[in-house]
Amino acid sequence: MNITILTPDKEIFHGAVVSVKVPGTLGEFQVLKNHAPIVSSLNKGTVTLVTAAGEYRFYNAETSAIVTETQPGKTLTFQIGGGFIEVLNNEVSLLARGLKK
């Protein structure tokens, strides 16, 4: 499954993942491969990704740079101030505001 995480000013993550866990408005939930289509608002909280095989890019807050890696099974977390998520046909779009370092 592929995911793109965007903020108003930059792309935070783009690539293949095994799972993504998000702070939904009605509670935290996880998206796995072949998840039913969904659109949900997100609360302030932590987004947790587990990467899949293949190349992916992500924003490294420590270096303020975009990093490209290929390590499967890596867990990445991002603190967001809210947003929205859409899941459709193993494509996930997450629009976040208030990304925290």
Secondary structure by P-SEA (a helix, b strand, c coil): cbbbbbcccccccccccccccccccccccccccccccbbbbbcbbbbbbbbcccbbbbbcccccbbbbbccccbbbbbbbccbbbbbcccbbbbbbccccc
